Amino acid sequence: MTPQTIRQMIEAGLPDSSVIVQSDDNTHFEAIIISKLFSGKNMLQQHRMVHKVLGDKLGKDIHALSFKTFTPEEYESISDFESS
């Protein structure tokens, strides 16, 4: 499994999302997922959406994945804060 494959899977399952996936060893992955579909949902609901998209790949083809989810507005406010 590669970061690009995981990104493509998430983007296919969450249309109009922006996804950044990184890995040093193609076993342990970190992702940032930005989607309008997360609006009005709490973090648990957002994470369940991502888990549903990845399905049985988690724990099998994807050994470990940590991720953060944001709405576009949340991500923009964080980006503004980090650039100040």
MDTraj code that builds the backbone (N, CA, C; nanometers):
import mdtraj as md
import numpy as np

residues = "MET THR PRO GLN THR ILE ARG GLN MET ILE GLU ALA GLY LEU PRO ASP SER SER VAL ILE VAL GLN SER ASP ASP ASN THR HIS PHE GLU ALA ILE ILE ILE SER LYS LEU PHE SER GLY LYS ASN MET LEU GLN GLN HIS ARG MET VAL HIS LYS VAL LEU GLY ASP LYS LEU GLY LYS ASP ILE HIS ALA LEU SER PHE LYS THR PHE THR PRO GLU GLU TYR GLU SER ILE SER ASP PHE GLU SER SER".split()
xyz = np.array([
    [0.0858, -0.1174, 0.0000],
    [0.0000, 0.0000, 0.0000],
    [0.0904, 0.1236, 0.0000],
    [0.0516, 0.2229, -0.0780],
    [0.1298, 0.3466, -0.0848],
    [0.0452, 0.4642, -0.0376],
    [0.1090, 0.5750, -0.0007],
    [0.0317, 0.6937, 0.0362],
    [-0.0619, 0.7387, -0.0760],
    [-0.0163, 0.7271, -0.2008],
    [-0.0992, 0.7696, -0.3142],
    [-0.2248, 0.6835, -0.3262],
    [-0.2111, 0.5539, -0.3029],
    [-0.3266, 0.4637, -0.3103],
    [-0.4284, 0.4968, -0.2019],
    [-0.3806, 0.5209, -0.0809],
    [-0.4711, 0.5560, 0.0287],
    [-0.5403, 0.6882, -0.0011],
    [-0.4647, 0.7859, -0.0515],
    [-0.5236, 0.9155, -0.0869],
    [-0.6340, 0.8962, -0.1904],
    [-0.6076, 0.8176, -0.2925],
    [-0.7067, 0.7944, -0.3974],
    [-0.8313, 0.7251, -0.3433],
    [-0.8134, 0.6304, -0.2536],
    [-0.9279, 0.5601, -0.1945],
    [-1.0154, 0.6565, -0.1149],
    [-0.9518, 0.7414, -0.0345],
    [-1.0286, 0.8355, 0.0476],
    [-1.0979, 0.9379, -0.0409],
    [-1.0262, 0.9914, -0.1405],
    [-1.0866, 1.0905, -0.2297],
    [-1.2020, 1.0309, -0.3096],
    [-1.1934, 0.9037, -0.3459],
    [-1.3032, 0.8382, -0.4187],
    [-1.4244, 0.8192, -0.3284],
    [-1.4007, 0.7882, -0.2014],
    [-1.5100, 0.7635, -0.1078],
    [-1.5694, 0.8886, -0.0474],
    [-1.4916, 0.9965, -0.0459],
    [-1.5378, 1.1257, 0.0056],
    [-1.5176, 1.2291, -0.1048],
    [-1.6113, 1.2361, -0.1990],
    [-1.5954, 1.3263, -0.3134],
    [-1.5696, 1.4707, -0.2704],
    [-1.4920, 1.5408, -0.3506],
    [-1.4560, 1.6811, -0.3266],
    [-1.3747, 1.6998, -0.1996],
    [-1.3038, 1.5963, -0.1574],
    [-1.2175, 1.6100, -0.0404],
    [-1.0748, 1.6371, -0.0864],
    [-0.9960, 1.6925, 0.0040],
    [-0.8526, 1.7097, -0.0175],
    [-0.7834, 1.6220, 0.0850],
    [-0.6890, 1.5432, 0.0396],
    [-0.6252, 1.4455, 0.1277],
    [-0.4738, 1.4519, 0.1106],
    [-0.4048, 1.4544, 0.2220],
    [-0.2588, 1.4480, 0.2237],
    [-0.2228, 1.3237, 0.3046],
    [-0.1459, 1.2331, 0.2458],
    [-0.1036, 1.1116, 0.3158],
    [0.0482, 1.1013, 0.3065],
    [0.1100, 1.0722, 0.4200],
    [0.2551, 1.0570, 0.4246],
    [0.2914, 0.9259, 0.4926],
    [0.4071, 0.8725, 0.4533],
    [0.4592, 0.7518, 0.5173],
    [0.6087, 0.7433, 0.4912],
    [0.6827, 0.7017, 0.5921],
    [0.8257, 0.6784, 0.5748],
    [0.8549, 0.5347, 0.5340],
    [0.7610, 0.4438, 0.5614],
    [0.7887, 0.3017, 0.5404],
    [0.6781, 0.2255, 0.4660],
    [0.5757, 0.2952, 0.4176],
    [0.4606, 0.2326, 0.3500],
    [0.3919, 0.1268, 0.4362],
    [0.4045, 0.1421, 0.5669],
    [0.3353, 0.0567, 0.6630],
    [0.2580, 0.1413, 0.7626],
    [0.3201, 0.2485, 0.8077],
    [0.2594, 0.3423, 0.9021],
    [0.2318, 0.4724, 0.8269],
    [0.1058, 0.5159, 0.8307],
    [0.0640, 0.6311, 0.7514],
    [0.0040, 0.7393, 0.8406],
    [0.0212, 0.8635, 0.7964],
    [-0.0432, 0.9784, 0.8600],
    [-0.1182, 1.0536, 0.7513],
    [-0.2386, 1.0999, 0.7843],
    [-0.3190, 1.1686, 0.6841],
    [-0.3898, 1.2901, 0.7429],
    [-0.4088, 1.3878, 0.6575],
    [-0.4955, 1.5021, 0.6853],
    [-0.6047, 1.4963, 0.5795],
    [-0.7297, 1.4991, 0.6246],
    [-0.8434, 1.4855, 0.5341],
    [-0.9338, 1.6066, 0.5528],
    [-0.9555, 1.6795, 0.4443],
    [-1.0363, 1.8011, 0.4475],
    [-1.1569, 1.7787, 0.3569],
    [-1.2769, 1.7936, 0.4131],
    [-1.3968, 1.7670, 0.3342],
    [-1.5157, 1.8485, 0.3841],
    [-1.5942, 1.8988, 0.2894],
    [-1.7200, 1.9659, 0.3233],
    [-1.8184, 1.8674, 0.3861],
    [-1.8024, 1.7392, 0.3548],
    [-1.8929, 1.6372, 0.4091],
    [-1.8823, 1.6255, 0.5609],
    [-1.7749, 1.6773, 0.6204],
    [-1.7574, 1.6723, 0.7653],
    [-1.8363, 1.7816, 0.8376],
    [-1.8881, 1.8785, 0.7641],
    [-1.9619, 1.9893, 0.8259],
    [-2.0805, 1.9371, 0.9059],
    [-2.0947, 1.9868, 1.0289],
    [-2.2056, 1.9492, 1.1149],
    [-2.1891, 1.8145, 1.1834],
    [-2.0744, 1.7504, 1.1628],
    [-2.0507, 1.6203, 1.2250],
    [-1.9405, 1.6331, 1.3296],
    [-1.9529, 1.5563, 1.4375],
    [-1.8475, 1.5597, 1.5387],
    [-1.7297, 1.4728, 1.4919],
    [-1.6203, 1.4767, 1.5677],
    [-1.4995, 1.4064, 1.5268],
    [-1.5220, 1.2559, 1.5114],
    [-1.5977, 1.1970, 1.6020],
    [-1.6241, 1.0533, 1.5937],
    [-1.6981, 1.0189, 1.4645],
    [-1.7980, 1.0984, 1.4299],
    [-1.8730, 1.0751, 1.3064],
    [-1.7823, 1.0901, 1.1841],
    [-1.6951, 1.1905, 1.1872],
    [-1.6020, 1.2123, 1.0764],
    [-1.5082, 1.0927, 1.0610],
    [-1.4550, 1.0444, 1.1729],
    [-1.3620, 0.9316, 1.1682],
    [-1.4323, 0.8041, 1.1220],
    [-1.5568, 0.7875, 1.1602],
    [-1.6336, 0.6711, 1.1126],
    [-1.6520, 0.6758, 0.9614],
    [-1.6705, 0.7966, 0.9080],
    [-1.6840, 0.8115, 0.7632],
    [-1.5570, 0.7639, 0.6924],
    [-1.4419, 0.8010, 0.7459],
    [-1.3142, 0.7604, 0.6861],
    [-1.2954, 0.6097, 0.6999],
    [-1.3254, 0.5553, 0.8173],
    [-1.3128, 0.4106, 0.8380],
    [-1.4030, 0.3337, 0.7414],
    [-1.5227, 0.3846, 0.7170],
    [-1.6151, 0.3181, 0.6253],
    [-1.5577, 0.3156, 0.4836],
    [-1.4952, 0.4250, 0.4435],
    [-1.4358, 0.4327, 0.3099],
    [-1.3230, 0.3304, 0.2945],
    [-1.2404, 0.3170, 0.3965],
    [-1.1245, 0.2278, 0.3874],
    [-1.1599, 0.0820, 0.4157],
    [-1.2710, 0.0613, 0.4844],
    [-1.3226, -0.0735, 0.5072],
    [-1.2217, -0.1709, 0.5639],
    [-1.2191, -0.2905, 0.5062],
    [-1.1336, -0.3969, 0.5593],
    [-0.9858, -0.3796, 0.5257],
    [-0.9513, -0.2755, 0.4521],
    [-0.8092, -0.2467, 0.4250],
    [-0.7368, -0.2071, 0.5535],
    [-0.8105, -0.1446, 0.6466],
    [-0.7504, -0.1067, 0.7745],
    [-0.7177, -0.2322, 0.8538],
    [-0.5957, -0.2394, 0.9020],
    [-0.5536, -0.3552, 0.9791],
    [-0.5020, -0.4695, 0.8941],
    [-0.5272, -0.4641, 0.7640],
    [-0.4765, -0.5675, 0.6724],
    [-0.3729, -0.5035, 0.5808],
    [-0.4192, -0.4415, 0.4729],
    [-0.3275, -0.3762, 0.3792],
    [-0.2685, -0.2482, 0.4379],
    [-0.3446, -0.1828, 0.5233],
    [-0.2977, -0.0613, 0.5907],
    [-0.2720, -0.0997, 0.7358],
    [-0.1460, -0.1172, 0.7694],
    [-0.1110, -0.1637, 0.9046],
    [-0.1494, -0.0608, 1.0106],
    [-0.1128, 0.0654, 0.9887],
    [-0.1426, 0.1698, 1.0874],
    [-0.1681, 0.3011, 1.0148],
    [-0.2774, 0.3668, 1.0517],
    [-0.3121, 0.4958, 0.9929],
    [-0.3609, 0.5884, 1.1024],
    [-0.2922, 0.7002, 1.1183],
    [-0.3436, 0.8049, 1.2064],
    [-0.3848, 0.9199, 1.1157],
    [-0.4966, 0.9820, 1.1489],
    [-0.5432, 1.0901, 1.0626],
    [-0.6175, 1.1956, 1.1425],
    [-0.6208, 1.3143, 1.0824],
    [-0.6970, 1.4264, 1.1370],
    [-0.7950, 1.4696, 1.0298],
    [-0.9167, 1.5023, 1.0733],
    [-1.0202, 1.5450, 0.9802],
    [-1.0572, 1.6901, 1.0070],
    [-1.0849, 1.7622, 0.8988],
    [-1.1208, 1.9031, 0.9084],
    [-1.2254, 1.9371, 0.8029],
    [-1.3110, 2.0331, 0.8351],
    [-1.3906, 2.0971, 0.7311],
    [-1.2974, 2.1976, 0.6639],
    [-1.3312, 2.2454, 0.5441],
    [-1.2457, 2.3463, 0.4808],
    [-1.2271, 2.4705, 0.5688],
    [-1.3327, 2.5108, 0.6385],
    [-1.3246, 2.6295, 0.7243],
    [-1.2308, 2.6057, 0.8424],
    [-1.2389, 2.4882, 0.9030],
    [-1.1499, 2.4552, 1.0149],
    [-1.0044, 2.4538, 0.9690],
    [-0.9808, 2.3940, 0.8534],
    [-0.8432, 2.3844, 0.8044],
    [-0.7884, 2.5220, 0.7694],
    [-0.8726, 2.6058, 0.7114],
    [-0.8292, 2.7415, 0.6772],
    [-0.7929, 2.8198, 0.8027],
    [-0.8721, 2.8067, 0.9089],
    [-0.8424, 2.8809, 1.0317],
    [-0.7131, 2.8308, 1.0955],
    [-0.6856, 2.7019, 1.0863],
    [-0.5595, 2.6477, 1.1384],
    [-0.4431, 2.6971, 1.0539],
    [-0.4596, 2.6977, 0.9227],
    [-0.3539, 2.7447, 0.8334],
    [-0.3236, 2.8914, 0.8580],
    [-0.4294, 2.9710, 0.8804],
    [-0.4100, 3.1132, 0.9107],
    [-0.3332, 3.1295, 1.0405],
    [-0.3667, 3.0485, 1.1418],
    [-0.3008, 3.0557, 1.2717],
    [-0.1534, 3.0182, 1.2598],
    [-0.1231, 2.9123, 1.1858],
    [0.0149, 2.8658, 1.1724],
    [0.1010, 2.9634, 1.0944],
    [0.0407, 3.0394, 1.0031],
    [0.1196, 3.1336, 0.9238],
    [0.1379, 3.2680, 0.9932],
    [0.0732, 3.2894, 1.1105],
    [0.0896, 3.4163, 1.1824],
    [0.2133, 3.4149, 1.2680],
])
top = md.Topology()
chain = top.add_chain()
for i, resn in enumerate(residues, 1):
    res = top.add_residue(resn, chain, resSeq=i)
    for name in ("N", "CA", "C"):
        top.add_atom(name, md.element.get_by_symbol(name[0]), res)
traj = md.Trajectory(xyz[None], top)
